[in-house]
Protein backbone atom coordinates (compact mmCIF):
# COMPACT_ATOMS: atom_id res chain seq x y z
CA UNK A 1 0.00 0.00 0.00
CA UNK A 2 2.80 2.40 0.91
CA UNK A 3 4.63 1.68 -2.36
CA UNK A 4 1.42 2.24 -4.34
CA UNK A 5 0.87 5.57 -2.56
CA UNK A 6 4.44 6.71 -3.24
CA UNK A 7 4.16 5.64 -6.88
CA UNK A 8 0.91 7.59 -7.23
CA UNK A 9 2.53 10.68 -5.71
CA UNK A 10 5.49 10.39 -8.08
CA UNK A 11 3.17 10.16 -11.07
CA UNK A 12 1.22 13.19 -9.86
CA UNK A 13 4.39 15.24 -9.33
CA UNK A 14 5.69 14.28 -12.77
CA UNK A 15 2.37 15.27 -14.34
CA UNK A 16 2.32 18.64 -12.64
CA UNK A 17 5.92 19.32 -13.59
CA UNK A 18 5.10 18.59 -17.25
CA UNK A 19 2.12 20.95 -16.99
CA UNK A 20 4.31 23.72 -15.54
CA UNK A 21 7.00 23.26 -18.19
CA UNK A 22 4.49 23.36 -21.04
CA UNK A 23 2.69 26.41 -19.67
CA UNK A 24 5.94 28.27 -19.00
CA UNK A 25 7.05 27.64 -22.57
CA UNK A 26 3.77 28.89 -24.03
CA UNK A 27 3.75 31.89 -21.70
CA UNK A 28 7.30 32.70 -22.75
CA UNK A 29 6.34 32.67 -26.43
CA UNK A 30 3.51 35.11 -25.79
CA UNK A 31 5.76 37.37 -23.73
CA UNK A 32 8.36 37.38 -26.50
CA UNK A 33 5.78 38.59 -29.03
CA UNK A 34 5.04 41.59 -26.84
CA UNK A 35 8.73 42.15 -26.09
CA UNK A 36 9.63 42.27 -29.77
CA UNK A 37 6.67 44.44 -30.76
CA UNK A 38 8.14 47.41 -28.82
CA UNK A 39 4.66 49.00 -28.60
CA UNK A 40 3.65 48.12 -25.06
CA UNK A 41 0.95 49.83 -23.03
CA UNK A 42 2.36 50.35 -19.54
CA UNK A 43 0.60 51.55 -16.39
CA UNK A 44 1.59 52.03 -12.76
CA UNK A 45 0.40 49.79 -9.92
CA UNK A 46 2.07 52.15 -7.46
CA UNK A 47 5.18 54.29 -7.02
CA UNK A 48 8.00 52.80 -9.08
CA UNK A 49 5.86 49.72 -9.76
CA UNK A 50 4.85 49.03 -13.36
CA UNK A 51 2.59 46.56 -15.10
CA UNK A 52 2.38 46.14 -18.87
CA UNK A 53 -0.32 44.70 -21.08
CA UNK A 54 2.09 41.80 -21.58
CA UNK A 55 2.08 40.98 -17.83
CA UNK A 56 -1.72 40.89 -17.84
CA UNK A 57 -2.00 38.86 -21.04
CA UNK A 58 0.61 36.29 -19.95
CA UNK A 59 -1.02 35.94 -16.53
CA UNK A 60 -4.40 35.38 -18.15
CA UNK A 61 -2.87 32.69 -20.37
CA UNK A 62 -1.27 30.90 -17.40
CA UNK A 63 -4.50 30.99 -15.40
CA UNK A 64 -6.47 29.64 -18.37
CA UNK A 65 -4.03 26.79 -19.00
CA UNK A 66 -3.94 25.85 -15.30
CA UNK A 67 -7.75 25.79 -15.22
CA UNK A 68 -7.75 23.49 -18.26
CA UNK A 69 -5.14 21.04 -16.92
CA UNK A 70 -5.32 21.14 -13.09
CA UNK A 71 -8.67 22.82 -12.54
CA UNK A 72 -9.07 21.74 -8.93
CA UNK A 73 -5.93 23.53 -7.77
CA UNK A 74 -5.66 26.97 -6.17
CA UNK A 75 -3.89 29.70 -8.15
CA UNK A 76 -1.97 32.77 -6.96
CA UNK A 77 -0.51 35.12 -9.58
CA UNK A 78 1.24 38.45 -9.13
CA UNK A 79 -1.21 40.51 -11.16
CA UNK A 80 -4.52 38.78 -10.42
CA UNK A 81 -4.13 37.75 -6.79
CA UNK A 82 -5.48 34.47 -5.46
CA UNK A 83 -8.44 32.43 -6.60
CA UNK A 84 -10.72 30.48 -4.27
CA UNK A 85 -8.80 27.58 -2.79
CA UNK A 86 -9.38 24.43 -4.83
CA UNK A 87 -10.38 21.04 -3.50
CA UNK A 88 -7.09 19.27 -4.30
CA UNK A 89 -4.96 21.24 -1.82
CA UNK A 90 -2.29 21.97 -4.44
CA UNK A 91 -1.48 25.64 -4.96
CA UNK A 92 0.22 27.33 -7.90
CA UNK A 93 2.22 30.52 -7.35
CA UNK A 94 3.55 32.33 -10.40
CA UNK A 95 4.90 35.54 -11.87
CA UNK A 96 3.97 35.97 -15.55
CA UNK A 97 6.94 38.26 -16.22
CA UNK A 98 9.50 38.54 -13.44
CA UNK A 99 11.67 41.55 -14.27
CA UNK A 100 9.03 43.85 -15.76
CA UNK A 101 11.30 46.90 -15.49
CA UNK A 102 13.86 45.24 -17.79
CA UNK A 103 11.12 43.87 -20.03
CA UNK A 104 9.47 47.22 -20.73
CA UNK A 105 12.89 48.81 -21.31
CA UNK A 106 13.70 46.30 -24.04
CA UNK A 107 16.48 44.71 -21.98
CA UNK A 108 17.17 41.00 -21.33
CA UNK A 109 17.12 39.24 -17.95
CA UNK A 110 13.40 38.64 -17.36
CA UNK A 111 11.60 35.34 -16.99
CA UNK A 112 8.41 33.36 -16.43
CA UNK A 113 8.33 31.81 -12.95
CA UNK A 114 5.94 29.02 -11.88
CA UNK A 115 5.92 27.10 -8.59
CA UNK A 116 3.50 24.60 -7.07
CA UNK A 117 2.95 23.83 -3.38
CA UNK A 118 1.80 20.39 -2.24
CA UNK A 119 -1.34 19.88 -0.09
CA UNK A 120 0.81 20.31 3.04
CA UNK A 121 1.89 23.75 1.85
CA UNK A 122 5.46 22.76 0.98
CA UNK A 123 7.22 23.78 -2.25
CA UNK A 124 6.74 20.85 -4.63
CA UNK A 125 8.15 22.00 -7.95
CA UNK A 126 9.63 25.01 -9.65
CA UNK A 127 10.02 26.11 -13.25
CA UNK A 128 11.82 29.26 -14.40
CA UNK A 129 11.77 29.90 -18.15
CA UNK A 130 14.07 32.37 -19.91
CA UNK A 131 12.42 33.00 -23.30
CA UNK A 132 15.25 35.10 -24.76
CA UNK A 133 17.88 32.40 -24.12
CA UNK A 134 15.50 29.51 -24.76
CA UNK A 135 16.28 27.92 -21.39
CA UNK A 136 13.93 26.24 -18.94
CA UNK A 137 15.17 25.46 -15.43
CA UNK A 138 12.99 22.95 -13.61
CA UNK A 139 12.95 20.63 -10.63
CA UNK A 140 10.70 18.64 -8.34
CA UNK A 141 11.51 18.76 -4.62
CA UNK A 142 14.13 16.16 -3.62
CA UNK A 143 14.97 15.47 -7.27
CA UNK A 144 17.67 16.74 -9.61
CA UNK A 145 17.82 20.11 -11.35
CA UNK A 146 17.12 20.03 -15.09
CA UNK A 147 17.93 22.61 -17.75
CA UNK A 148 16.00 22.02 -20.96
CA UNK A 149 15.27 18.48 -19.81
CA UNK A 150 18.89 17.55 -19.08
CA UNK A 151 20.01 16.88 -15.52
CA UNK A 152 22.60 19.41 -14.39
CA UNK A 153 24.98 19.01 -11.44
CA UNK A 154 26.66 22.38 -10.85
CA UNK A 155 30.28 22.40 -9.77
CA UNK A 156 31.25 23.79 -6.39
CA UNK A 157 32.03 27.51 -6.65
CA UNK A 158 33.56 29.65 -3.95
CA UNK A 159 33.01 33.38 -3.52
CA UNK A 160 36.02 34.29 -5.66
CA UNK A 161 34.87 32.04 -8.51
CA UNK A 162 32.09 34.24 -9.87
CA UNK A 163 29.55 37.01 -9.32
CA UNK A 164 26.86 37.16 -6.65
CA UNK A 165 23.47 38.47 -7.72
CA UNK A 166 22.14 41.31 -5.55
CA UNK A 167 18.58 42.25 -6.39
CA UNK A 168 17.04 45.59 -5.57
CA UNK A 169 13.68 47.19 -6.24
CA UNK A 170 13.07 50.90 -5.53
CA UNK A 171 9.43 50.15 -4.72
CA UNK A 172 10.39 48.05 -1.69
CA UNK A 173 13.19 50.25 -0.34
CA UNK A 174 15.76 48.58 1.95
CA UNK A 175 18.54 50.69 0.43
CA UNK A 176 20.81 50.61 3.48
CA UNK A 177 20.45 46.88 4.05
CA UNK A 178 21.17 46.16 0.39
CA UNK A 179 24.21 48.43 0.40
CA UNK A 180 25.33 46.80 3.63
CA UNK A 181 25.29 43.38 2.01
CA UNK A 182 27.14 44.68 -1.06
CA UNK A 183 29.80 46.28 1.15
CA UNK A 184 30.25 43.09 3.20
CA UNK A 185 30.45 41.06 0.00
CA UNK A 186 33.06 43.31 -1.61
CA UNK A 187 35.16 43.40 1.55
CA UNK A 188 35.40 39.60 1.28
CA UNK A 189 36.52 39.87 -2.34
CA UNK A 190 33.12 39.08 -3.84
CA UNK A 191 31.75 40.65 -7.01
CA UNK A 192 28.12 41.93 -6.95
CA UNK A 193 25.89 41.88 -10.01
CA UNK A 194 22.35 43.25 -10.22
CA UNK A 195 20.04 40.80 -12.02
CA UNK A 196 16.78 41.95 -13.56
CA UNK A 197 14.79 38.93 -12.42
CA UNK A 198 15.05 37.39 -8.95
CA UNK A 199 13.62 34.12 -10.24
CA UNK A 200 16.25 33.96 -12.96
CA UNK A 201 18.98 34.96 -10.51
CA UNK A 202 18.05 32.02 -8.28
CA UNK A 203 17.94 29.72 -11.31
CA UNK A 204 21.47 30.82 -12.18
CA UNK A 205 22.62 30.03 -8.64
CA UNK A 206 21.07 26.59 -9.02
CA UNK A 207 22.87 26.06 -12.34
CA UNK A 208 26.21 27.21 -10.91
CA UNK A 209 26.46 30.42 -12.94
CA UNK A 210 26.06 32.78 -9.99
CA UNK A 211 27.84 31.96 -6.75
CA UNK A 212 24.98 33.37 -4.71
CA UNK A 213 22.00 35.70 -4.59
CA UNK A 214 20.55 38.23 -2.14
CA UNK A 215 17.50 40.47 -2.12
CA UNK A 216 16.06 42.25 0.90
CA UNK A 217 12.40 42.04 -0.11
CA UNK A 218 10.71 39.50 -2.36
CA UNK A 219 7.19 38.09 -2.71
CA UNK A 220 6.34 34.41 -2.99
CA UNK A 221 5.85 34.54 -6.76
CA UNK A 222 9.35 36.02 -7.17
CA UNK A 223 11.26 33.26 -5.45
CA UNK A 224 9.40 30.01 -4.67
CA UNK A 225 10.24 28.40 -8.01
CA UNK A 226 13.87 29.45 -7.66
CA UNK A 227 13.98 28.09 -4.12
CA UNK A 228 13.04 24.63 -5.40
CA UNK A 229 15.73 24.86 -8.09
CA UNK A 230 18.50 25.87 -5.68
CA UNK A 231 17.60 23.11 -3.21
CA UNK A 232 17.47 20.50 -5.98
CA UNK A 233 20.95 21.53 -7.14
CA UNK A 234 22.46 20.99 -3.69
CA UNK A 235 22.71 24.67 -2.88
CA UNK A 236 21.50 26.57 0.19
CA UNK A 237 18.56 28.98 0.29
CA UNK A 238 16.47 30.62 2.99
CA UNK A 239 13.02 28.94 2.95
CA UNK A 240 10.37 31.51 2.10
CA UNK A 241 7.69 29.60 4.00
CA UNK A 242 9.74 29.11 7.19
CA UNK A 243 7.21 31.23 9.09
CA UNK A 244 4.26 29.43 7.49
CA UNK A 245 3.08 32.54 5.65
CA UNK A 246 2.75 32.85 1.91
CA UNK A 247 1.82 36.51 2.17
CA UNK A 248 4.10 39.50 2.52
CA UNK A 249 7.64 40.33 1.49
CA UNK A 250 10.69 38.54 2.88
CA UNK A 251 14.46 38.55 2.62
CA UNK A 252 15.89 35.84 0.38
CA UNK A 253 19.47 34.56 0.34
CA UNK A 254 20.89 31.67 -1.69
CA UNK A 255 24.31 30.25 -2.43
CA UNK A 256 26.25 27.53 -4.18
CA UNK A 257 27.12 24.78 -1.69
CA UNK A 258 30.82 25.76 -1.63
CA UNK A 259 30.04 29.39 -0.78
CA UNK A 260 27.05 28.81 1.50
CA UNK A 261 28.84 29.22 4.84
CA UNK A 262 30.50 32.49 3.84
CA UNK A 263 27.44 34.05 2.21
CA UNK A 264 25.30 33.02 5.17
CA UNK A 265 27.85 34.71 7.44
CA UNK A 266 27.81 37.91 5.36
CA UNK A 267 24.02 37.99 5.55
CA UNK A 268 23.97 37.47 9.30
CA UNK A 269 26.56 40.21 9.76
CA UNK A 270 23.86 42.69 8.67
CA UNK A 271 22.19 42.00 12.02
CA UNK A 272 25.47 42.07 13.91
CA UNK A 273 25.62 38.28 14.26
CA UNK A 274 28.82 37.81 12.27
Beta strands, then each sheet from edge to edge (+ up, - down):
strand 1: 42-46
strand 2: 49-52
strand 3: 74-77
strand 4: 81-82
strand 5: 91-98
strand 6: 111-117
strand 7: 123-130
strand 8: 135-140
strand 9: 146-147
strand 10: 150-151
strand 11: 163-167
strand 12: 191-193
strand 13: 212-218
strand 14: 236-237
strand 15: 250-255
sheet 1: 1+ 2-
sheet 2: 4+ 3- 5- 6+ 7- 8+ 9- 10+
sheet 3: 12+ 11+ 13+ 15- 14+
end
